[in-house]
Amino acid sequence: MKHILSKITAAILFVAPMQNASADSIWNNNNGQSGVDDRNWAYSSNWIYGLPDINTNVKISEWALSANSYPIVNTMGNTANQVYLNLGATLRVVNGGSLLVNSYITGQWNNTGVTDVSGGLLQTGNLLLGNGGFDGKLNISGGSVSANYLSINTGGGAKINIGQNGSFVAAASNLGNINYWINNNSIQANNGLAGWTINVDTASQAGKVVVTAVPEPTTLASFGMGLVLLVATRSLRKKS
């Protein structure tokens, strides 16, 4: 536990000095104007001070006035330095989208919405969830999220949910902390649905931990028995 707290403290100290960086861009969804590029991360008019690049710190907050105004990453090659989700803000990564950032931070100053990765790739050096003790969940229902370093400050409710089509990949150095968060239900499979569990794979990718949601053995056994009964039933119907 002390090991985890020390890493969280280090992450907070790492983030704090960057708040005053000069290169910032703020999401405003083209002032709420609808159109073909509405909510598209890659559309420059959706940003105050221009489209982010790998040197830009991004803030997504009260400029997006409703749940239908937050950014969607649906194109390849998007980048930023640090991404901060502020009060109530959300972000979606969908099929065909990729976002590469140095740090992705939720819950730094207030409760944030859910980062939803339903496809594509979110890749970050540091993934800091609930970093300031506020809520800031990550849902990986599809696609993949990768990080060199993971921190989950659970004080405000931050956690990771992994669906059956999603995966989380981290550097192997995170293994101990990942197992801790799994054991404390801060990394869950299918929102804790009965019959599902988290699988931790340290073999398929060198130097990496791959975390996925898989059916529990009893679930697979039940499914297999169901198939046997179905085949038997159909066989009897044909004979009759």
C-alpha positions in Angstrom: 0.0 0.0 0.0 2.9 2.4 0.9 4.4 1.6 -2.5 1.2 2.6 -4.3 0.7 5.8 -2.3 4.3 6.9 -3.0 3.7 6.4 -6.8 0.4 8.4 -6.6 2.2 11.2 -4.7 5.0 11.2 -7.3 2.4 11.4 -10.1 0.7 14.4 -8.5 4.0 16.2 -8.1 4.8 15.4 -11.8 1.6 16.9 -13.0 1.5 20.1 -10.9 4.3 22.0 -12.5 2.9 21.5 -16.0 -0.3 23.4 -15.2 1.4 26.7 -16.1 2.8 25.6 -19.4 2.3 28.2 -22.1 1.0 25.9 -24.9 -2.6 25.2 -23.9 -5.7 24.5 -26.0 -9.2 24.4 -24.7 -12.1 22.4 -26.2 -15.2 24.4 -27.1 -16.9 22.3 -29.8 -17.0 25.2 -32.2 -19.0 27.2 -29.7 -21.7 24.5 -29.9 -22.2 24.9 -33.6 -23.4 21.6 -35.2 -22.0 20.4 -38.5 -20.3 17.5 -40.3 -17.2 17.9 -38.0 -19.2 18.5 -34.8 -17.4 16.9 -31.8 -14.5 15.7 -33.9 -11.2 16.1 -32.0 -9.3 16.6 -35.3 -11.4 19.6 -36.4 -9.4 22.8 -35.5 -12.5 25.0 -35.1 -13.5 22.9 -32.1 -10.5 24.3 -30.2 -9.6 27.6 -28.7 -6.0 28.4 -29.6 -5.9 25.7 -32.3 -5.7 22.0 -32.9 -3.4 20.3 -30.2 -0.2 18.6 -31.0 2.3 16.7 -28.9 3.6 19.9 -27.3 0.1 21.1 -26.3 -1.7 20.8 -23.0 -5.4 20.2 -23.4 -8.2 21.2 -21.1 -11.7 19.8 -21.6 -14.2 21.3 -19.3 -17.1 23.7 -19.0 -16.8 24.9 -22.6 -18.7 21.8 -23.5 -22.1 22.7 -22.1 -23.8 19.3 -22.4 -23.0 15.6 -22.6 -23.4 15.8 -26.3 -20.7 18.4 -26.8 -17.6 16.5 -25.6 -14.9 15.4 -28.1 -14.9 12.2 -30.1 -11.6 10.8 -31.4 -12.5 9.1 -34.7 -9.5 9.7 -36.8 -5.9 8.5 -36.7 -2.8 10.4 -35.6 -4.2 12.8 -32.9 -1.7 13.9 -30.3 -1.3 16.1 -27.2 1.1 16.6 -24.4 -1.2 16.4 -21.3 -5.0 16.0 -21.4 -6.9 17.2 -18.4 -10.6 16.3 -18.0 -12.3 18.9 -15.8 -15.7 19.2 -14.2 -18.1 16.7 -15.7 -16.1 16.3 -18.9 -15.9 13.2 -21.0 -14.0 11.9 -24.0 -14.7 9.1 -26.4 -12.3 7.1 -28.6 -14.2 5.1 -31.3 -13.3 2.7 -34.2 -10.8 4.3 -36.5 -9.5 6.8 -33.9 -6.2 7.1 -32.1 -4.9 9.5 -29.5 -1.3 9.6 -28.3 -0.5 11.8 -25.3 2.3 12.1 -22.7 -0.2 12.2 -19.8 -3.9 11.6 -19.5 -5.4 13.0 -16.3 -8.8 12.8 -14.7 -10.2 14.0 -11.4 -7.4 16.5 -10.8 -9.6 19.4 -9.5 -13.2 18.1 -9.5 -15.3 15.1 -10.5 -15.1 14.3 -14.2 -17.2 12.1 -16.5 -16.2 8.8 -18.0 -13.5 8.3 -20.6 -15.1 5.8 -23.0 -12.9 3.8 -25.3 -15.2 1.7 -27.5 -12.7 1.2 -30.3 -9.4 2.5 -31.6 -6.4 3.3 -29.4 -5.7 5.6 -26.5 -2.0 5.6 -25.8 -0.4 7.5 -22.9 2.9 7.7 -21.0 1.1 8.4 -17.7 -2.5 7.4 -17.1 -3.6 9.2 -13.9 -7.2 8.5 -12.9 -8.8 10.4 -10.1 -5.4 12.1 -9.6 -6.6 14.8 -7.2 -8.9 12.5 -5.3 -12.0 13.2 -7.4 -13.9 10.8 -9.7 -12.6 10.1 -13.1 -13.4 6.6 -14.5 -12.2 4.8 -17.6 -14.4 2.4 -19.6 -12.7 0.2 -22.2 -15.6 -1.5 -23.9 -13.6 -2.0 -27.1 -10.3 -1.1 -28.6 -7.3 -0.7 -26.4 -5.7 1.6 -23.9 -2.0 1.5 -23.2 0.2 3.3 -20.6 3.8 3.2 -19.4 2.6 4.1 -15.9 -0.8 3.7 -14.3 -2.1 5.4 -11.2 -5.7 5.1 -9.8 -6.6 7.3 -6.8 -9.7 5.6 -5.7 -10.7 8.2 -3.1 -13.3 9.8 -5.4 -14.5 6.6 -7.1 -12.1 6.4 -10.0 -11.7 2.9 -11.5 -11.2 1.0 -14.8 -13.9 -1.1 -16.4 -12.9 -3.5 -19.1 -15.5 -5.0 -21.4 -15.2 -8.3 -23.3 -13.8 -6.5 -26.4 -11.4 -4.2 -24.7 -7.9 -4.5 -23.4 -5.5 -2.5 -21.2 -1.8 -2.8 -21.8 0.8 -1.4 -19.4 4.5 -1.7 -18.8 5.4 -4.8 -16.7 6.5 -2.6 -13.8 2.9 -1.9 -13.1 2.0 -5.6 -12.4 2.0 -5.3 -8.6 -0.3 -2.3 -8.5 -2.6 -3.7 -11.2 -3.1 -6.9 -9.1 -3.8 -4.7 -6.1 -6.5 -2.7 -7.9 -8.0 -5.9 -9.3 -8.2 -7.4 -5.8 -9.9 -4.2 -4.6 -12.4 -4.0 -7.4 -10.9 -0.8 -8.9 -10.2 -2.7 -12.2 -13.3 -4.7 -13.1 -14.6 -7.0 -15.8 -17.9 -6.0 -17.4 -18.8 -3.7 -14.5 -18.5 -6.5 -12.0 -21.1 -8.7 -13.9 -21.3 -12.2 -12.4 -19.6 -14.8 -14.5 -16.8 -12.5 -15.7 -13.3 -12.0 -14.3 -10.1 -10.1 -15.1 -7.3 -11.9 -16.9 -3.7 -10.7 -16.4 -1.3 -11.8 -19.2 2.4 -11.3 -18.7 3.6 -13.6 -21.5 2.1 -12.6 -24.8 3.9 -9.2 -25.1 7.5 -8.9 -23.8 7.8 -6.4 -21.0 4.0 -5.8 -20.9 1.0 -6.6 -18.8 -2.2 -7.2 -20.9 -5.4 -7.0 -18.9 -8.7 -8.3 -20.4 -12.1 -9.4 -19.3 -12.8 -13.1 -19.7 -15.7 -15.5 -18.7 -15.0 -17.4 -15.6 -14.5 -21.2 -16.0 -17.9 -22.0 -14.6 -19.5 -19.7 -17.1 -17.6 -21.4 -20.0 -18.7 -24.8 -18.6 -22.3 -23.7 -18.4 -22.1 -22.4 -21.9 -20.6 -25.6 -23.2 -23.3 -27.7 -21.4 -25.9 -25.5 -23.0 -24.5 -26.1 -26.5 -24.5 -29.9 -25.8 -28.1 -29.8 -24.7 -29.0 -27.7 -27.7 -27.4 -30.1 -30.1 -29.0 -33.1 -28.4 -32.4 -31.5 -28.5 -32.1 -30.7 -32.2 -31.0 -34.3 -32.9 -34.0 -35.7 -31.1 -36.4 -33.4 -33.0 -34.9 -34.6 -36.3 -35.4 -38.2 -35.3 -39.0 -37.7 -34.3 
